[in-house]
Amino acid sequence: MENNTVTEFQLQTLNQAVEKIKATVHQVIVGQDQMIDLLITAILADGHVLIEGVPGVAKTLSAKLLAKCISAGFSRLQFTPDLMPSDVLGTNVYNFKTSEFEFRKGPIFSNIILVDEINRSPAKTQAALFEVMEERQITIDSVTRLMSPPFIVFATQNPIEQEGTYRLPEAQLDRFIYKIEVKYPLLEDEVNILKLHNQTAKLTDISQIQAVMTTEELLSYQKAVRQVHIEEKLIEYIAKLVSRTRESKDIVFGGSPRASINLMNAAKAIAAIRGRAFVTPDDILYVVKPVLRHRLILTPEKEMEGVTTNEVIDQLTKAIEIPR
Protein backbone atom coordinates (compact mmCIF):
# COMPACT_ATOMS: atom_id res chain seq x y z
CA MET A 1 0.00 0.00 0.00
CA GLU A 2 1.41 3.38 -1.05
CA ASN A 3 2.26 5.84 1.71
CA ASN A 4 0.37 9.10 1.10
CA THR A 5 2.14 11.07 3.83
CA VAL A 6 5.34 13.03 3.29
CA THR A 7 8.20 11.65 5.40
CA GLU A 8 10.70 13.51 7.57
CA PHE A 9 13.50 12.40 5.24
CA GLN A 10 11.67 13.75 2.18
CA LEU A 11 11.16 17.09 3.93
CA GLN A 12 14.80 17.23 4.98
CA THR A 13 16.14 16.56 1.48
CA LEU A 14 13.62 18.98 -0.04
CA ASN A 15 14.69 21.74 2.34
CA GLN A 16 18.36 21.09 1.64
CA ALA A 17 17.65 21.46 -2.08
CA VAL A 18 15.65 24.67 -1.52
CA GLU A 19 18.47 26.18 0.56
CA LYS A 20 20.95 25.36 -2.22
CA ILE A 21 18.70 27.07 -4.76
CA LYS A 22 18.33 30.15 -2.56
CA ALA A 23 22.08 30.34 -1.97
CA THR A 24 22.71 30.11 -5.71
CA VAL A 25 20.09 32.74 -6.57
CA HIS A 26 21.38 35.13 -3.90
CA GLN A 27 24.82 35.05 -5.47
CA VAL A 28 23.26 37.39 -8.02
CA ILE A 29 19.95 38.63 -6.59
CA VAL A 30 19.96 40.84 -3.47
CA GLY A 31 16.79 40.81 -1.36
CA GLN A 32 13.43 39.99 -3.02
CA ASP A 33 13.09 37.09 -0.56
CA GLN A 34 9.32 36.79 -0.89
CA MET A 35 9.50 36.67 -4.69
CA ILE A 36 12.14 33.93 -4.56
CA ASP A 37 10.10 31.92 -2.02
CA LEU A 38 6.96 32.21 -4.16
CA LEU A 39 8.79 31.22 -7.35
CA ILE A 40 10.28 28.15 -5.65
CA THR A 41 6.92 27.10 -4.19
CA ALA A 42 5.27 27.56 -7.58
CA ILE A 43 7.79 25.13 -9.08
CA LEU A 44 7.16 22.67 -6.24
CA ALA A 45 3.39 23.04 -6.66
CA ASP A 46 3.74 22.57 -10.45
CA GLY A 47 2.16 25.96 -11.15
CA HIS A 48 2.73 28.77 -13.62
CA VAL A 49 3.63 32.28 -12.42
CA LEU A 50 2.88 35.79 -13.64
CA ILE A 51 5.53 38.25 -12.42
CA GLU A 52 4.60 41.93 -12.57
CA GLY A 53 6.96 44.78 -11.82
CA VAL A 54 8.60 47.88 -13.22
CA PRO A 55 11.73 47.45 -15.37
CA GLY A 56 14.97 46.75 -13.55
CA VAL A 57 13.72 44.83 -10.49
CA ALA A 58 15.18 41.47 -11.61
CA LYS A 59 11.97 39.76 -12.81
CA THR A 60 13.53 38.11 -15.85
CA LEU A 61 16.87 37.51 -14.15
CA SER A 62 15.23 35.72 -11.20
CA ALA A 63 13.27 33.41 -13.51
CA LYS A 64 16.39 32.61 -15.56
CA LEU A 65 18.40 31.93 -12.40
CA LEU A 66 15.83 29.49 -11.05
CA ALA A 67 15.73 27.71 -14.38
CA LYS A 68 19.52 27.41 -14.31
CA CYS A 69 19.34 25.87 -10.82
CA ILE A 70 17.34 22.95 -12.19
CA SER A 71 18.89 20.54 -14.68
CA ALA A 72 15.96 20.81 -17.07
CA GLY A 73 15.20 22.27 -20.47
CA PHE A 74 14.87 26.06 -20.62
CA SER A 75 13.34 28.21 -23.33
CA ARG A 76 12.80 31.96 -23.53
CA LEU A 77 10.09 33.68 -25.58
CA GLN A 78 10.01 37.43 -26.15
CA PHE A 79 6.39 38.29 -26.84
CA THR A 80 5.88 41.00 -29.46
CA PRO A 81 2.81 42.32 -31.35
CA ASP A 82 3.77 40.40 -34.52
CA LEU A 83 4.36 37.04 -32.79
CA MET A 84 2.23 34.27 -34.26
CA PRO A 85 0.89 31.11 -32.52
CA SER A 86 3.13 28.98 -34.75
CA ASP A 87 6.16 30.91 -33.45
CA VAL A 88 5.26 29.59 -29.99
CA LEU A 89 3.86 26.11 -30.61
CA GLY A 90 5.58 25.04 -33.82
CA THR A 91 4.26 24.20 -37.27
CA ASN A 92 4.09 21.48 -39.92
CA VAL A 93 6.80 21.89 -42.56
CA TYR A 94 6.84 20.12 -45.91
CA ASN A 95 9.87 17.88 -46.41
CA PHE A 96 10.71 17.70 -50.13
CA LYS A 97 12.92 14.65 -49.62
CA THR A 98 10.19 12.51 -48.07
CA SER A 99 7.24 14.35 -49.69
CA GLU A 100 5.60 14.49 -46.26
CA PHE A 101 4.83 17.12 -43.71
CA GLU A 102 6.98 17.07 -40.55
CA PHE A 103 6.22 18.83 -37.33
CA ARG A 104 8.86 21.35 -36.28
CA LYS A 105 8.60 21.98 -32.55
CA GLY A 106 8.32 25.51 -31.24
CA PRO A 107 10.12 26.90 -28.18
CA ILE A 108 7.19 25.91 -25.95
CA PHE A 109 8.57 22.34 -26.05
CA SER A 110 10.80 22.63 -23.02
CA ASN A 111 10.52 22.27 -19.24
CA ILE A 112 10.79 25.80 -17.90
CA ILE A 113 9.50 28.50 -20.23
CA LEU A 114 10.20 32.19 -19.68
CA VAL A 115 7.70 34.41 -21.51
CA ASP A 116 9.01 37.96 -21.37
CA GLU A 117 6.43 40.77 -21.57
CA ILE A 118 3.54 38.39 -22.11
CA ASN A 119 1.05 41.25 -22.51
CA ARG A 120 2.74 42.53 -25.71
CA SER A 121 1.13 39.91 -27.97
CA PRO A 122 -2.50 39.99 -29.17
CA ALA A 123 -5.29 37.60 -28.19
CA LYS A 124 -4.58 35.14 -31.02
CA THR A 125 -1.10 34.42 -29.67
CA GLN A 126 -2.28 34.47 -26.05
CA ALA A 127 -4.84 31.80 -26.93
CA ALA A 128 -2.02 29.53 -28.09
CA LEU A 129 -1.03 29.18 -24.43
CA PHE A 130 -4.46 28.20 -23.11
CA GLU A 131 -4.32 24.47 -23.79
CA VAL A 132 -0.63 23.97 -23.02
CA MET A 133 -0.74 25.82 -19.69
CA GLU A 134 -3.72 23.87 -18.39
CA GLU A 135 -3.39 20.44 -19.98
CA ARG A 136 0.37 20.32 -20.67
CA GLN A 137 -0.31 19.44 -24.31
CA ILE A 138 -0.86 21.10 -27.67
CA THR A 139 -3.14 20.10 -30.53
CA ILE A 140 -2.19 21.04 -34.10
CA ASP A 141 -3.99 19.63 -37.15
CA SER A 142 -5.88 17.17 -34.91
CA VAL A 143 -2.63 15.73 -33.53
CA THR A 144 -2.06 16.05 -29.78
CA ARG A 145 1.49 16.30 -28.47
CA LEU A 146 2.27 16.05 -24.75
CA MET A 147 4.79 18.18 -22.88
CA SER A 148 7.52 16.41 -20.91
CA PRO A 149 7.25 17.05 -17.16
CA PRO A 150 8.04 19.30 -15.48
CA PHE A 151 6.36 22.02 -17.53
CA ILE A 152 6.23 25.46 -15.91
CA VAL A 153 5.67 28.90 -17.44
CA PHE A 154 7.18 32.03 -15.91
CA ALA A 155 5.67 35.14 -17.53
CA THR A 156 6.64 38.77 -16.91
CA GLN A 157 4.79 41.99 -17.56
CA ASN A 158 5.35 45.70 -16.97
CA PRO A 159 2.48 47.46 -15.13
CA ILE A 160 3.35 51.04 -16.11
CA GLU A 161 3.96 50.96 -19.87
CA GLN A 162 0.57 50.33 -21.46
CA GLU A 163 1.18 51.49 -25.04
CA GLY A 164 1.38 48.51 -27.37
CA THR A 165 0.14 46.04 -24.75
CA TYR A 166 -2.94 43.82 -24.55
CA ARG A 167 -4.92 42.87 -21.47
CA LEU A 168 -4.53 39.18 -20.67
CA PRO A 169 -7.79 37.21 -20.98
CA GLU A 170 -9.33 36.15 -17.66
CA ALA A 171 -9.20 32.50 -18.74
CA GLN A 172 -5.44 32.82 -19.15
CA LEU A 173 -4.92 34.70 -15.88
CA ASP A 174 -6.77 31.93 -14.06
CA ARG A 175 -4.13 29.44 -15.24
CA PHE A 176 -1.40 31.14 -13.18
CA ILE A 177 -1.04 29.87 -9.62
CA TYR A 178 0.43 33.26 -8.58
CA LYS A 179 0.62 36.84 -9.65
CA ILE A 180 3.75 38.14 -7.94
CA GLU A 181 4.01 41.91 -7.61
CA VAL A 182 7.70 42.83 -7.47
CA LYS A 183 8.40 46.07 -5.61
CA TYR A 184 11.45 48.30 -5.61
CA PRO A 185 14.21 47.02 -3.28
CA LEU A 186 14.63 48.43 0.22
CA LEU A 187 17.29 51.11 0.66
CA GLU A 188 19.59 48.67 2.47
CA ASP A 189 19.20 46.10 -0.32
CA GLU A 190 19.86 48.70 -3.01
CA VAL A 191 23.08 49.74 -1.24
CA ASN A 192 24.17 46.08 -1.26
CA ILE A 193 23.28 45.81 -4.96
CA LEU A 194 25.54 48.76 -5.72
CA LYS A 195 28.35 47.28 -3.62
CA LEU A 196 28.13 43.97 -5.49
CA HIS A 197 28.12 45.68 -8.88
CA ASN A 198 31.06 47.80 -7.76
CA GLN A 199 33.01 44.63 -6.94
CA THR A 200 32.34 42.84 -10.21
CA ALA A 201 31.04 43.98 -13.56
CA LYS A 202 29.87 40.43 -14.38
CA LEU A 203 27.36 40.14 -11.58
CA THR A 204 24.50 39.29 -13.93
CA ASP A 205 26.54 36.75 -15.93
CA ILE A 206 24.73 33.54 -15.04
CA SER A 207 26.48 31.28 -17.54
CA GLN A 208 28.66 29.87 -14.75
CA ILE A 209 25.71 28.96 -12.51
CA GLN A 210 25.59 25.21 -11.91
CA ALA A 211 22.37 23.21 -11.53
CA VAL A 212 21.72 22.01 -7.99
CA MET A 213 18.64 19.87 -8.71
CA THR A 214 17.90 17.25 -11.36
CA THR A 215 14.58 16.87 -13.15
CA GLU A 216 13.99 13.54 -11.40
CA GLU A 217 14.59 15.14 -8.00
CA LEU A 218 12.19 17.97 -8.78
CA LEU A 219 9.44 15.54 -9.78
CA SER A 220 9.96 13.61 -6.52
CA TYR A 221 9.77 16.88 -4.52
CA GLN A 222 6.56 17.83 -6.32
CA LYS A 223 5.10 14.47 -5.31
CA ALA A 224 6.22 15.03 -1.70
CA VAL A 225 4.53 18.45 -1.63
CA ARG A 226 1.23 16.91 -2.76
CA GLN A 227 1.47 14.55 0.24
CA VAL A 228 1.71 17.38 2.80
CA HIS A 229 -1.21 16.99 5.21
CA ILE A 230 -4.01 19.55 5.38
CA GLU A 231 -6.81 19.25 7.94
CA GLU A 232 -10.43 19.26 6.84
CA LYS A 233 -11.14 22.49 8.74
CA LEU A 234 -8.42 24.23 6.71
CA ILE A 235 -9.85 22.86 3.47
CA GLU A 236 -13.19 24.36 4.51
CA TYR A 237 -11.40 27.63 5.37
CA ILE A 238 -9.92 27.81 1.86
CA ALA A 239 -13.33 27.11 0.33
CA LYS A 240 -14.89 29.89 2.45
CA LEU A 241 -12.20 32.39 1.43
CA VAL A 242 -12.70 31.77 -2.27
CA SER A 243 -16.48 31.53 -1.96
CA ARG A 244 -16.61 34.96 -0.28
CA THR A 245 -14.95 36.50 -3.35
CA ARG A 246 -18.03 35.45 -5.35
CA GLU A 247 -20.42 36.94 -2.79
CA SER A 248 -18.68 40.26 -2.18
CA LYS A 249 -20.46 43.41 -3.43
CA ASP A 250 -17.07 44.88 -4.30
CA ILE A 251 -16.24 42.10 -6.78
CA VAL A 252 -17.85 41.45 -10.17
CA PHE A 253 -16.14 38.09 -10.72
CA GLY A 254 -14.59 36.06 -7.92
CA GLY A 255 -12.25 33.11 -7.72
CA SER A 256 -13.02 29.82 -9.46
CA PRO A 257 -12.63 26.29 -8.01
CA ARG A 258 -9.21 26.34 -9.70
CA ALA A 259 -8.34 29.21 -7.35
CA SER A 260 -9.26 27.03 -4.35
CA ILE A 261 -7.09 24.18 -5.65
CA ASN A 262 -4.19 26.54 -6.31
CA LEU A 263 -4.52 28.07 -2.84
CA MET A 264 -4.38 24.63 -1.21
CA ASN A 265 -1.41 23.48 -3.33
CA ALA A 266 0.49 26.71 -2.70
CA ALA A 267 -0.10 26.43 1.06
CA LYS A 268 1.24 22.87 0.98
CA ALA A 269 4.38 24.04 -0.84
CA ILE A 270 4.95 26.88 1.66
CA ALA A 271 4.54 24.42 4.55
CA ALA A 272 7.06 22.06 2.93
CA ILE A 273 9.80 24.69 2.45
CA ARG A 274 9.18 25.77 6.04
CA GLY A 275 10.01 22.22 7.11
CA ARG A 276 6.52 21.05 8.08
CA ALA A 277 4.51 18.04 6.93
CA PHE A 278 1.23 19.85 7.62
CA VAL A 279 -0.44 23.12 6.59
CA THR A 280 -1.23 25.90 9.08
CA PRO A 281 -3.55 28.93 8.64
CA ASP A 282 -0.44 31.15 8.37
CA ASP A 283 0.64 29.21 5.27
CA ILE A 284 -2.72 29.91 3.63
CA LEU A 285 -2.66 33.61 4.55
CA TYR A 286 0.90 33.96 3.24
CA VAL A 287 -0.15 32.94 -0.28
CA VAL A 288 -3.77 34.13 -0.41
CA LYS A 289 -2.96 37.46 -2.14
CA PRO A 290 -0.61 36.06 -4.81
CA VAL A 291 -3.14 33.30 -5.56
CA LEU A 292 -6.25 35.52 -5.71
CA ARG A 293 -5.18 39.02 -6.78
CA HIS A 294 -5.18 38.34 -10.54
CA ARG A 295 -8.44 36.37 -10.51
CA LEU A 296 -10.70 39.05 -9.02
CA ILE A 297 -12.43 41.75 -11.06
CA LEU A 298 -13.57 44.67 -8.93
CA THR A 299 -16.69 46.72 -9.58
CA PRO A 300 -16.18 49.90 -11.64
CA GLU A 301 -17.07 51.94 -8.54
CA LYS A 302 -14.28 50.38 -6.48
CA GLU A 303 -11.80 50.81 -9.34
CA MET A 304 -12.71 54.50 -9.61
CA GLU A 305 -12.15 54.88 -5.88
CA GLY A 306 -8.66 53.48 -6.34
CA VAL A 307 -9.34 50.35 -4.28
CA THR A 308 -6.96 47.48 -5.07
CA THR A 309 -7.63 43.75 -5.10
CA ASN A 310 -5.07 43.39 -2.30
CA GLU A 311 -7.17 45.66 -0.08
CA VAL A 312 -10.36 43.73 -0.86
CA ILE A 313 -8.61 40.42 -0.08
CA ASP A 314 -7.47 41.89 3.25
CA GLN A 315 -11.08 42.78 4.09
CA LEU A 316 -12.31 39.31 3.17
CA THR A 317 -9.68 37.48 5.24
CA LYS A 318 -10.37 39.67 8.28
CA ALA A 319 -14.11 38.89 8.03
CA ILE A 320 -13.60 35.10 8.20
CA GLU A 321 -12.66 33.43 11.44
CA ILE A 322 -9.29 31.70 11.24
CA PRO A 323 -9.51 28.05 12.37
CA ARG A 324 -7.18 27.08 15.21
VEXDREN-2710 file (C-alpha; in Angstrom, 1 decimal):
% VEXDREN-2710
k/r/px/py/pz
1/MET/0.0/0.0/0.0
2/GLU/1.4/3.4/-1.1
3/ASN/2.3/5.8/1.7
4/ASN/0.4/9.1/1.1
5/THR/2.1/11.1/3.8
6/VAL/5.3/13.0/3.3
7/THR/8.2/11.6/5.4
8/GLU/10.7/13.5/7.6
9/PHE/13.5/12.4/5.2
10/GLN/11.7/13.8/2.2
11/LEU/11.2/17.1/3.9
12/GLN/14.8/17.2/5.0
13/THR/16.1/16.6/1.5
14/LEU/13.6/19.0/0.0
15/ASN/14.7/21.7/2.3
16/GLN/18.4/21.1/1.6
17/ALA/17.7/21.5/-2.1
18/VAL/15.7/24.7/-1.5
19/GLU/18.5/26.2/0.6
20/LYS/21.0/25.4/-2.2
21/ILE/18.7/27.1/-4.8
22/LYS/18.3/30.2/-2.6
23/ALA/22.1/30.3/-2.0
24/THR/22.7/30.1/-5.7
25/VAL/20.1/32.7/-6.6
26/HIS/21.4/35.1/-3.9
27/GLN/24.8/35.1/-5.5
28/VAL/23.3/37.4/-8.0
29/ILE/19.9/38.6/-6.6
30/VAL/20.0/40.8/-3.5
31/GLY/16.8/40.8/-1.4
32/GLN/13.4/40.0/-3.0
33/ASP/13.1/37.1/-0.6
34/GLN/9.3/36.8/-0.9
35/MET/9.5/36.7/-4.7
36/ILE/12.1/33.9/-4.6
37/ASP/10.1/31.9/-2.0
38/LEU/7.0/32.2/-4.2
39/LEU/8.8/31.2/-7.3
40/ILE/10.3/28.2/-5.6
41/THR/6.9/27.1/-4.2
42/ALA/5.3/27.6/-7.6
43/ILE/7.8/25.1/-9.1
44/LEU/7.2/22.7/-6.2
45/ALA/3.4/23.0/-6.7
46/ASP/3.7/22.6/-10.4
47/GLY/2.2/26.0/-11.1
48/HIS/2.7/28.8/-13.6
49/VAL/3.6/32.3/-12.4
50/LEU/2.9/35.8/-13.6
51/ILE/5.5/38.3/-12.4
52/GLU/4.6/41.9/-12.6
53/GLY/7.0/44.8/-11.8
54/VAL/8.6/47.9/-13.2
55/PRO/11.7/47.5/-15.4
56/GLY/15.0/46.7/-13.5
57/VAL/13.7/44.8/-10.5
58/ALA/15.2/41.5/-11.6
59/LYS/12.0/39.8/-12.8
60/THR/13.5/38.1/-15.9
61/LEU/16.9/37.5/-14.1
62/SER/15.2/35.7/-11.2
63/ALA/13.3/33.4/-13.5
64/LYS/16.4/32.6/-15.6
65/LEU/18.4/31.9/-12.4
66/LEU/15.8/29.5/-11.0
67/ALA/15.7/27.7/-14.4
68/LYS/19.5/27.4/-14.3
69/CYS/19.3/25.9/-10.8
70/ILE/17.3/23.0/-12.2
71/SER/18.9/20.5/-14.7
72/ALA/16.0/20.8/-17.1
73/GLY/15.2/22.3/-20.5
74/PHE/14.9/26.1/-20.6
75/SER/13.3/28.2/-23.3
76/ARG/12.8/32.0/-23.5
77/LEU/10.1/33.7/-25.6
78/GLN/10.0/37.4/-26.1
79/PHE/6.4/38.3/-26.8
80/THR/5.9/41.0/-29.5
81/PRO/2.8/42.3/-31.4
82/ASP/3.8/40.4/-34.5
83/LEU/4.4/37.0/-32.8
84/MET/2.2/34.3/-34.3
85/PRO/0.9/31.1/-32.5
86/SER/3.1/29.0/-34.8
87/ASP/6.2/30.9/-33.4
88/VAL/5.3/29.6/-30.0
89/LEU/3.9/26.1/-30.6
90/GLY/5.6/25.0/-33.8
91/THR/4.3/24.2/-37.3
92/ASN/4.1/21.5/-39.9
93/VAL/6.8/21.9/-42.6
94/TYR/6.8/20.1/-45.9
95/ASN/9.9/17.9/-46.4
96/PHE/10.7/17.7/-50.1
97/LYS/12.9/14.6/-49.6
98/THR/10.2/12.5/-48.1
99/SER/7.2/14.4/-49.7
100/GLU/5.6/14.5/-46.3
101/PHE/4.8/17.1/-43.7
102/GLU/7.0/17.1/-40.6
103/PHE/6.2/18.8/-37.3
104/ARG/8.9/21.3/-36.3
105/LYS/8.6/22.0/-32.5
106/GLY/8.3/25.5/-31.2
107/PRO/10.1/26.9/-28.2
108/ILE/7.2/25.9/-25.9
109/PHE/8.6/22.3/-26.1
110/SER/10.8/22.6/-23.0
111/ASN/10.5/22.3/-19.2
112/ILE/10.8/25.8/-17.9
113/ILE/9.5/28.5/-20.2
114/LEU/10.2/32.2/-19.7
115/VAL/7.7/34.4/-21.5
116/ASP/9.0/38.0/-21.4
117/GLU/6.4/40.8/-21.6
118/ILE/3.5/38.4/-22.1
119/ASN/1.1/41.2/-22.5
120/ARG/2.7/42.5/-25.7
121/SER/1.1/39.9/-28.0
122/PRO/-2.5/40.0/-29.2
123/ALA/-5.3/37.6/-28.2
124/LYS/-4.6/35.1/-31.0
125/THR/-1.1/34.4/-29.7
126/GLN/-2.3/34.5/-26.0
127/ALA/-4.8/31.8/-26.9
128/ALA/-2.0/29.5/-28.1
129/LEU/-1.0/29.2/-24.4
130/PHE/-4.5/28.2/-23.1
131/GLU/-4.3/24.5/-23.8
132/VAL/-0.6/24.0/-23.0
133/MET/-0.7/25.8/-19.7
134/GLU/-3.7/23.9/-18.4
135/GLU/-3.4/20.4/-20.0
136/ARG/0.4/20.3/-20.7
137/GLN/-0.3/19.4/-24.3
138/ILE/-0.9/21.1/-27.7
139/THR/-3.1/20.1/-30.5
140/ILE/-2.2/21.0/-34.1
141/ASP/-4.0/19.6/-37.2
142/SER/-5.9/17.2/-34.9
143/VAL/-2.6/15.7/-33.5
144/THR/-2.1/16.1/-29.8
145/ARG/1.5/16.3/-28.5
146/LEU/2.3/16.0/-24.8
147/MET/4.8/18.2/-22.9
148/SER/7.5/16.4/-20.9
149/PRO/7.2/17.0/-17.2
150/PRO/8.0/19.3/-15.5
151/PHE/6.4/22.0/-17.5
152/ILE/6.2/25.5/-15.9
153/VAL/5.7/28.9/-17.4
154/PHE/7.2/32.0/-15.9
155/ALA/5.7/35.1/-17.5
156/THR/6.6/38.8/-16.9
157/GLN/4.8/42.0/-17.6
158/ASN/5.4/45.7/-17.0
159/PRO/2.5/47.5/-15.1
160/ILE/3.3/51.0/-16.1
161/GLU/4.0/51.0/-19.9
162/GLN/0.6/50.3/-21.5
163/GLU/1.2/51.5/-25.0
164/GLY/1.4/48.5/-27.4
165/THR/0.1/46.0/-24.8
166/TYR/-2.9/43.8/-24.6
167/ARG/-4.9/42.9/-21.5
168/LEU/-4.5/39.2/-20.7
169/PRO/-7.8/37.2/-21.0
170/GLU/-9.3/36.2/-17.7
171/ALA/-9.2/32.5/-18.7
172/GLN/-5.4/32.8/-19.2
173/LEU/-4.9/34.7/-15.9
174/ASP/-6.8/31.9/-14.1
175/ARG/-4.1/29.4/-15.2
176/PHE/-1.4/31.1/-13.2
177/ILE/-1.0/29.9/-9.6
178/TYR/0.4/33.3/-8.6
179/LYS/0.6/36.8/-9.7
180/ILE/3.8/38.1/-7.9
181/GLU/4.0/41.9/-7.6
182/VAL/7.7/42.8/-7.5
183/LYS/8.4/46.1/-5.6
184/TYR/11.5/48.3/-5.6
185/PRO/14.2/47.0/-3.3
186/LEU/14.6/48.4/0.2
187/LEU/17.3/51.1/0.7
188/GLU/19.6/48.7/2.5
189/ASP/19.2/46.1/-0.3
190/GLU/19.9/48.7/-3.0
191/VAL/23.1/49.7/-1.2
192/ASN/24.2/46.1/-1.3
193/ILE/23.3/45.8/-5.0
194/LEU/25.5/48.8/-5.7
195/LYS/28.3/47.3/-3.6
196/LEU/28.1/44.0/-5.5
197/HIS/28.1/45.7/-8.9
198/ASN/31.1/47.8/-7.8
199/GLN/33.0/44.6/-6.9
200/THR/32.3/42.8/-10.2
201/ALA/31.0/44.0/-13.6
202/LYS/29.9/40.4/-14.4
203/LEU/27.4/40.1/-11.6
204/THR/24.5/39.3/-13.9
205/ASP/26.5/36.8/-15.9
206/ILE/24.7/33.5/-15.0
207/SER/26.5/31.3/-17.5
208/GLN/28.7/29.9/-14.8
209/ILE/25.7/29.0/-12.5
210/GLN/25.6/25.2/-11.9
211/ALA/22.4/23.2/-11.5
212/VAL/21.7/22.0/-8.0
213/MET/18.6/19.9/-8.7
214/THR/17.9/17.2/-11.4
215/THR/14.6/16.9/-13.1
216/GLU/14.0/13.5/-11.4
217/GLU/14.6/15.1/-8.0
218/LEU/12.2/18.0/-8.8
219/LEU/9.4/15.5/-9.8
220/SER/10.0/13.6/-6.5
221/TYR/9.8/16.9/-4.5
222/GLN/6.6/17.8/-6.3
223/LYS/5.1/14.5/-5.3
224/ALA/6.2/15.0/-1.7
225/VAL/4.5/18.5/-1.6
226/ARG/1.2/16.9/-2.8
227/GLN/1.5/14.6/0.2
228/VAL/1.7/17.4/2.8
229/HIS/-1.2/17.0/5.2
230/ILE/-4.0/19.5/5.4
231/GLU/-6.8/19.3/7.9
232/GLU/-10.4/19.3/6.8
233/LYS/-11.1/22.5/8.7
234/LEU/-8.4/24.2/6.7
235/ILE/-9.9/22.9/3.5
236/GLU/-13.2/24.4/4.5
237/TYR/-11.4/27.6/5.4
238/ILE/-9.9/27.8/1.9
239/ALA/-13.3/27.1/0.3
240/LYS/-14.9/29.9/2.4
241/LEU/-12.2/32.4/1.4
242/VAL/-12.7/31.8/-2.3
243/SER/-16.5/31.5/-2.0
244/ARG/-16.6/35.0/-0.3
245/THR/-14.9/36.5/-3.3
246/ARG/-18.0/35.5/-5.3
247/GLU/-20.4/36.9/-2.8
248/SER/-18.7/40.3/-2.2
249/LYS/-20.5/43.4/-3.4
250/ASP/-17.1/44.9/-4.3
251/ILE/-16.2/42.1/-6.8
252/VAL/-17.9/41.4/-10.2
253/PHE/-16.1/38.1/-10.7
254/GLY/-14.6/36.1/-7.9
255/GLY/-12.2/33.1/-7.7
256/SER/-13.0/29.8/-9.5
257/PRO/-12.6/26.3/-8.0
258/ARG/-9.2/26.3/-9.7
259/ALA/-8.3/29.2/-7.3
260/SER/-9.3/27.0/-4.3
261/ILE/-7.1/24.2/-5.6
262/ASN/-4.2/26.5/-6.3
263/LEU/-4.5/28.1/-2.8
264/MET/-4.4/24.6/-1.2
265/ASN/-1.4/23.5/-3.3
266/ALA/0.5/26.7/-2.7
267/ALA/-0.1/26.4/1.1
268/LYS/1.2/22.9/1.0
269/ALA/4.4/24.0/-0.8
270/ILE/4.9/26.9/1.7
271/ALA/4.5/24.4/4.6
272/ALA/7.1/22.1/2.9
273/ILE/9.8/24.7/2.4
274/ARG/9.2/25.8/6.0
275/GLY/10.0/22.2/7.1
276/ARG/6.5/21.1/8.1
277/ALA/4.5/18.0/6.9
278/PHE/1.2/19.9/7.6
279/VAL/-0.4/23.1/6.6
280/THR/-1.2/25.9/9.1
281/PRO/-3.5/28.9/8.6
282/ASP/-0.4/31.1/8.4
283/ASP/0.6/29.2/5.3
284/ILE/-2.7/29.9/3.6
285/LEU/-2.7/33.6/4.6
286/TYR/0.9/34.0/3.2
287/VAL/-0.1/32.9/-0.3
288/VAL/-3.8/34.1/-0.4
289/LYS/-3.0/37.5/-2.1
290/PRO/-0.6/36.1/-4.8
291/VAL/-3.1/33.3/-5.6
292/LEU/-6.3/35.5/-5.7
293/ARG/-5.2/39.0/-6.8
294/HIS/-5.2/38.3/-10.5
295/ARG/-8.4/36.4/-10.5
296/LEU/-10.7/39.1/-9.0
297/ILE/-12.4/41.8/-11.1
298/LEU/-13.6/44.7/-8.9
299/THR/-16.7/46.7/-9.6
300/PRO/-16.2/49.9/-11.6
301/GLU/-17.1/51.9/-8.5
302/LYS/-14.3/50.4/-6.5
303/GLU/-11.8/50.8/-9.3
304/MET/-12.7/54.5/-9.6
305/GLU/-12.1/54.9/-5.9
306/GLY/-8.7/53.5/-6.3
307/VAL/-9.3/50.4/-4.3
308/THR/-7.0/47.5/-5.1
309/THR/-7.6/43.7/-5.1
310/ASN/-5.1/43.4/-2.3
311/GLU/-7.2/45.7/-0.1
312/VAL/-10.4/43.7/-0.9
313/ILE/-8.6/40.4/-0.1
314/ASP/-7.5/41.9/3.3
315/GLN/-11.1/42.8/4.1
316/LEU/-12.3/39.3/3.2
317/THR/-9.7/37.5/5.2
318/LYS/-10.4/39.7/8.3
319/ALA/-14.1/38.9/8.0
320/ILE/-13.6/35.1/8.2
321/GLU/-12.7/33.4/11.4
322/ILE/-9.3/31.7/11.2
323/PRO/-9.5/28.1/12.4
324/ARG/-7.2/27.1/15.2
END
